[in-house]
Amino acid sequence: MKTVFLLLMLMSSPNQTTIKYNGILYYTEVECEIARVGYMDAYTNKEKEYKDAIITKAFCVPFDAFPLIKTKGIGA
């Protein structure tokens, strides 16, 4: 087993009964944190109107996984 890190991005908007999510795997916590900060910085820099319509949070979640085969999508 190896610990990997899932960047979990959650988004909520008014009048929706669900929360949207997206996730990206990273091999290290540092890579995940860099991506998380970049994601949240991008949100912070959006216009007020955008932030009034969408709320988002991002988390780096560690978990044990079987060895992963490197692909273009992991940590991209």
PyMOL commands that set and color helices and strands:
alter all, ss='L'
color gray80, all
select helices_A, chain A and resi 29-44+48-53
alter helices_A, ss='H'
color red, helices_A
select strands_A, chain A and resi 2-12+20-26+55-65
alter strands_A, ss='S'
color yellow, strands_A
deselect
rebuild
show_as cartoon
